[in-house]
């Protein structure tokens, strides 16, 4: 508007009041931000501009010394000034109110978000504590209780993980509580522990989704822990049974009154011997531990022994034969041996049972010698009879 420009020039040149500066700024910025302001704000700003302009004009008029003529004009100017500043103050207070309400809404939203985050953190900490307690169940101290005793711990873990909820356990055939505030999760620990776990909110409201998820997670973790404990218990029982069988086998091996030992077909080292072998051959257990199969054979029989062991190693079958052994005293023993694979000791091991038949072999050889001598005597008698 041209009038606005002229007013600004008049005020800017001839007035020293603070209102003149406001009028100048308002008029110069009319094409700027003030043009885009909301309608009420622009109206109030216009009143303020008029009031400030009137005040500036009143101050710029020369003092004519006639108060009766200047009085009404001055009052009008002051009235416009008061109205303008009152409108500006009202607009400012309105803006302050809107800012205060926005700040209160933001603060309430932040408080609500902080409260939800605090609740979620508390629930997470409770869930982690329950999971941590579950992780300690498979320890050595917790392996003693039976599955039924372990099931009694589940409600306590659920109540610890879900504050504000009651929890319980229903065995197979029992009915859990009913209602909108109850969440139920069934489980089955391979028929040893079956039933359903339930949680119920104390305020009567339906369980939240995260509470149902926590119930399902804890029940699954509990079933996994119970399975691990059951497998550990079975493994311990199996290991104990195997140890008992091994102990019985060792006692049986030691108590057999026939010399027995276990040797390696790859290295020919003697791995184990029983008490009968120690007593019959004269070697101590420490000496047996450092000996091989060649140490109990006469030197002339070693090549044949190596060929026989190579054959039984390739065929991996039972073997029966009569051979010679040498005792610590140098005595030659005739023995009947029976050997078979012993993979329970080592993959290349064979178990040997040795029966001493020295007396029988000596008798047979003596009888054979006597038979030979008798045959020679008979031949000589027949030759003599023929000559006669």
C-alpha positions, 0 to 999 in steps of 0.5 A: 500500500502506498499509504503505508510507505508514506507513513513509514517515511514520515515516522522514520524521519521526524519521530524519535519515539520507540513506536516509530521503529515498530511501525517502520519494521511492521511496514517494511515486513508487510510483504514478508512473514507478516503476510503469511501469518494467520488471520487473527495474528495479522489483524492484531498486528494491524491494530498494533501498527495503527496504534503505534502510528497514531502515537508517532503522529501525536508526538510529531505534531507541533505544540500549538499551545492550544490543548483544547484542540490537541486533546481529542486527537491525543486521546484518540491516538492513545486509545489506538495505541492501547488497543494495539498493545492489548491485541499484541499481548493477547496474541502473545498470551495465546501463543504462550498458551498453545506452546504450554499445552504442546509442551505438556502433551509432549511431556505426558507422551514422554512420561508414558513412553518412559513408563512403558520402557520401564515396564518392558525393561522390568519384564525383560529382567524378570524373564532373563532371571527366570531363564538364568535359573532354568540354565542352572537346573542341569547342573550337578546339584539339580540332577538329583530331583525327579521330573515331578520335583522339577515340574513344581519349580515351573510356577515359581519361575513363571510368577518371577518372570511375569509380575502381576500374574499368578501361575500354576501347573496342571498334571495330565488329566487335570483341568486348568482355570478358565476365563479371559484372564488365563493363558495356557501352554501345554507341554510334554517331556516324553511322557515322563512329565505331561500337563499344562502351565497357566498364568492368570492376571491378578487384575482380571484383564486378558494377558498381554501378547508379551505375557503369552509369549513369555509363557510359551518361551519359558515352557519350551525352555523348561521342556528342553532343560527337562529333556537335557536332565533326563538324558544326563541321568540316563547317560550317567546310569549307562556309564555306571552300568558300563563301569560295573561291567568293565569291573566285573570283566576285569575281575573275571579276567584276573580270576580265570586259572588259565594264562591269558593276555591281550596283545597288539597284532600291529606292534606285537606288544602285550597289553594286559595279562592275568594273574595265572600268566604271571604265575606260570611264566614267572614274569612280573606284571611290570616285566609283562608291560614291557614285553612283546610276543617275541619275548615268550617264544624260542628264537627259532620259532619267531619267524613262524610266529610272525607269519601266523600273526600276519595271517590272523591279522588279515583274516581277523578270525579265531585261531587255534594251534599248538606251539612252544613258549619260553618261560622266564627260567628258560623252560620250554612250554608246550601250549595250546592257544586260542585267540580271537579279536578283542576290539573292546580293548583296541582295534588291533587287539587279540585275546589269547587263552593259553593251555599248558600241555607240556606234560601231555606233549612230553608223554606223546613224544616219549611214546612216539620215541618208544614206538620208533625204538620198538619198530626198529627192534621189530625190524631187527628181529624180523631181519634176524629171523629171515637170516636164521 
